[in-house]
Amino acid sequence: MNLIINLWQKYIIDNGITEKTPDIQKRKTHILNHIAIWSFIIITIYAINNFSKGNYELFQINLAIIFIALITFVINYQQKYFYAQLFFCIGSTVSLATLATLAGETRGTQYILFPASLLPLLFFESNRLNIPLFILNIICFFLSQWLFPYMPTITNHNAVSIYYINLSFVFILMFMVVKSFQEEYLKYLRLAEQRTNELMTKNKDLEKVNDDITQQKYQIEQSINAAQMIQNAIIPEEKILKNHFQDYFIINQPKSIVSGDFWWIHHNQNQTLLIVADCTGHGVPGAFMTLIANKFLENIILQKNITEPTQILEALHEETKKTFTQVETYNNIGLDLAVLRFEKGNDSTKVDFAGAKRPFLYAEAPTWELKEIEGERRSIGGGQNEEKPFVSHHFSLPIGSICYLFTDGYADQNDEKRKKIGKQKLYQFLQNHLHETFSTQKSYLEQYLALQMTNTIQRDDILFVGLQL
């Protein structure tokens, strides 16, 4: 029995339906297949009865209706659902009207048009189709009524019995139509309930995942905040610059909470060493590197008492290679930095500068022309051309001169069109605002950066130091 039910469902009710068939179309196709198959079965019984009793005209109309049901199945099988529905609605209406006209008024066949008039409402949402089809049923019904007196009567001694049989058939058809619609509607409700439950289950799963992510995010943020406290502990307080320079400003803007950029200062007798560095990476990896580089500088300058800028760079390079086993692993972990040594005099300050891919900018009275000394095109750590030595630049600047040191984050910041600020624009901006106070310069630089980052994100860590000797 189960085998018969499965075959009935697969080859009859699900005829023409695939996995890609939309749910609404599946329901319409199920209803059409139900109506077509039962019409085929019932009309076949009528056809056999009419043939056995010699009612060949009615038998021919019965065959036409059977043909319509079969053609509907074929069109559905080809997944041309709209044409199958339209063909069945029009074909059944016309053939039933013809059957009613030939059968005569006493048989009640014309009333079968009543359930047929409901079919367009089941299959078509557009009034441009279901209203004309409904009107077609009405026209066919009244046309058959009008033609009754002009058609030859088909003799049958059981006309009254046939009349009631046909009326019963009307009610059966109407029941089948409503029952098919009810079954599909209940399927739809069960499917909707099932999908609602699935969505609720998925929603609960998503809420749990979201809670887990929120908790993990909180823990990560707490860890990074702790890392920021540790990093801040090794970075000098800005107010220490007051002891060695007339004026100053610092813009320290990490891409993430912690930074791969840092500055370092040491004063011994009348000499002040100032370093601005950009470590490999940003965020947590860059911050770890700042801790390591800070330890290197303490060992080189404070323990080994190396204060000449080029020697500091060479020693830092060797420490980095050794610590990260770069001869064996060929990794490129390291840093770019500028090293300045200031030695104050009565009227001027002696300056020694050496840089690893970082420049030094300064402007002196009375011209206040901004000048650049480039660092060597060589980084600290990694595979570098060690035959190219770091070069130290020695010169004196009068009291009141202005100096700038910075990492590459500011000049490399792009706008929403991915266009960088660039070195030339930055230098021109500084030149235009040299006469401003340092607090004003800092404010202008921050505003310019904020404008550049409109509708985009920060690209790298940013560290910018301004000094007045």
C-alpha positions, -999 to +999 in steps of 0.1 A: +000+000+000+028+024+009+044+016-024+013+026-043+009+058-023+046+067-030+042+060-067+010+081-068+027+110-051+059+108-071+045+103-106+010+119-104+008+146-077+045+157-080+044+156-118+066+184-132+079+196-098+116+199-092+138+212-064+140+245-081+103+250-084+091+279-062+069+269-033+039+289-045+041+272-079+045+238-063+011+243-045-006+253-077+009+224-096-002+200-069-038+213-071-038+211-109-025+175-109-051+165-083-080+179-104-066+166-137-061+131-125-095+128-108-112+144-139-094+118-160-106+089-138-142+101-135-146+111-172-131+078-183-159+060-163-185+083-181-169+076-214-171+038-209-207+042-199-217+064-228-199+041-253-217+010-239-251+027-243-244+040-278-242+077-268-213+083-292-216+120-294-212+123-256-184+096-258-165+118-282-167+148-258-156+126-230-126+116-250-118+153-255-119+160-218-096+130-212-073+143-238-072+177-221-063+161-188-035+141-204-021+171-223-022+191-190+000+164-174+025+166-204+028+204-202+033+202-164+060+176-169+078+200-192+076+226-163+056+250-184+032+256-155+015+287-167+005+272-201-007+240-184-030+260-161-043+282-189-048+252-212-067+232-186-090+262-176-100+270-212-101+235-224-122+221-196-146+251-198-152+247-236-154+209-236-178+209-206-200+235-223-201+213-254-208+182-234-237+200-215-252+213-248-252+178-264-264+160-233-294+183-229-310+202-202-325+173-184-291+157-176-278+186-155-243+184-171-243+222-175-239+226-137-204+211-139-194+245-152-199+259-117-168+242-101-149+248-133-154+286-128-134+284-096-102+271-113-088+305-125-090+318-090-068+290-078-041+294-105-039+331-114-034+361-091-038+386-119-074+399-126-064+402-162-066+364-164-090+351-138-118+376-145-119+369-183-118+331-176-146+334-151-166+354-177-159+326-202-175+301-179-206+323-175-209+327-213-205+290-219-231+282-193-258+305-207-248+296-243-255+260-235-288+270-219-298+289-250-288+261-274-308+234-256-340+239-276-321+238-309-301+206-302-314+171-310-324+153-278-303+122-269-327+095-260-322+079-226-348+063-203-328+071-172-326+108-178-337+116-142-311+093-128-284+108-149-295+143-138-289+135-102-257+117-110-244+148-128-255+170-099-236+146-075-206+149-099-208+187-095-206+185-058-178+159-060-158+182-082-164+212-060-153+191-030-122+180-048-112+215-057-117+228-022-101+197-007-070+200-029-067+237-020-071+227+017-044+201+015-019+225-001-028+252+023-022+229+053+011+218+037+020+255+034+011+261+071+031+230+082+061+242+060+058+277+074+057+264+110+087+241+103+107+269+088+097+292+116+110+266+141+142+262+121+147+300+121+141+302+158+166+274+164+191+291+141+184+324+158+192+308+192+224+293+178+234+327+164+226+344+197+249+319+214+276+324+188+272+362+192+275+359+230+306+338+226+321+364+201+312+393+224+329+375+253+360+367+232+360+403+220+358+416+256+387+393+266+408+404+237+401+441+244+410+436+280+443+419+270+451+447+245+443+473+271+466+456+295+493+455+267+487+493+262+494+499+299+526+479+296+537+498+265+529+532+281+551+523+310+582+521+288+574+552+266+587+584+282+563+610+295+559+639+272+567+664+299+603+652+301+608+671+268+603+704+287+636+698+304+656+698+271+637+719+245+619+753+244+587+738+230+575+705+216+545+685+204+538+648+199+511+632+178+509+595+188+480+578+170+481+540+169+461+522+142+449+499+169+450+504+207+487+496+209+513+508+185+544+497+166+558+532+167+576+546+197+600+573+208+629+571+232+650+598+250+681+598+272+700+627+287+736+625+300+754+657+311+750+681+282+740+656+256+704+645+247+696+614+226+662+614+209+650+584+188+618+580+168+612+544+156+588+525+134+588+487+142+576+460+118+539+456+120+513+474+140+488+465+167+499+437+191+529+424+170+542+459+165+538+466+203+558+435+212+586+447+189+586+481+206+593+464+239+621+444+224+636+475+206+634+495+238+653+468+257+680+468+229+684+506+232+688+504+269+715+478+265+733+496+237+731+532+252+728+528+289+749+496+294+774+498+266+775+536+266+773+539+228+760+574+220+772+580+184+741+578+161+757+555+134+771+532+161+737+530+177+722+519+144+749+493+137+747+479+172+709+478+170+711+460+137+734+433+151+712+428+182+681+424+160+698+399+137+710+379+167+678+379+187+656+369+158+682+344+143+678+361+109+709+346+095+693+312+098+656+321+093+659+350+068+629+368+084+627+406+080+616+416+114+631+450+124+625+487+125+631+520+108+643+549+129+659+583+132+686+589+159+695+625+170+721+636+194+718+672+207+747+690+225+737+724+238+760+754+234+756+790+244+742+803+211+736+771+192+731+734+194+754+708+179+733+681+161+744+646+150+719+627+129+718+592+114+687+575+100+676+541+088+649+550+062+637+579+083+645+616+076+652+646+097+635+680+090+646+713+104+642+750+098+666+778+112+664+815+115+664+839+097+652+822+065+629+796+082+633+774+051+624+738+058+652+714+049+655+676+049+683+652+056+674+618+044+682+586+062+700+558+046+679+535+024+685+506+048+665+492+077+674+477+110+672+439+109+665+415+081+684+410+049+701+444+044+731+455+023+756+457+052+783+470+029+764+503+027+772+519+061+750+543+080+762+579+077+763+605+105+755+641+097+770+668+119+759+704+119+749+732+143+716+749+146+709+783+163+687+785+194+650+786+184+654+763+153+626+739+146+630+701+141+606+674+130+609+636+133+582+612+123+573+577+111+559+570+076+523+566+089+513+602+084+526+607+049+512+573+038+477+579+050+453+576+020+420+593+015+387+577+002+401+577-033+432+558-020+455+589-026+482+594+000+491+627+016+527+621+004+560+636+015+558+667-007+524+678+005+534+671+041+566+692+038+547+721+022+520+720+049+548+722+075+565+751+057+532+770+055+527+767+093+562+771+106+553+806+121+525+791+142+529+780+178+536+743+184+501+738+199+486+753+168+508+733+145+498+701+163+461+711+160+464+718+122+483+685+116+455+666+135+428+684+115+445+677+082+449+640+091+412+638+101+401+654+068+423+629+049+407+600+067+371+611+059+352+579+048+382+557+051+402+540+079+437+547+093+463+528+074+492+526+098+505+537+132+513+574+133+540+591+153+550+628+147+574+648+170+580+685+167+608+703+187+621+738+191+657+741+202 
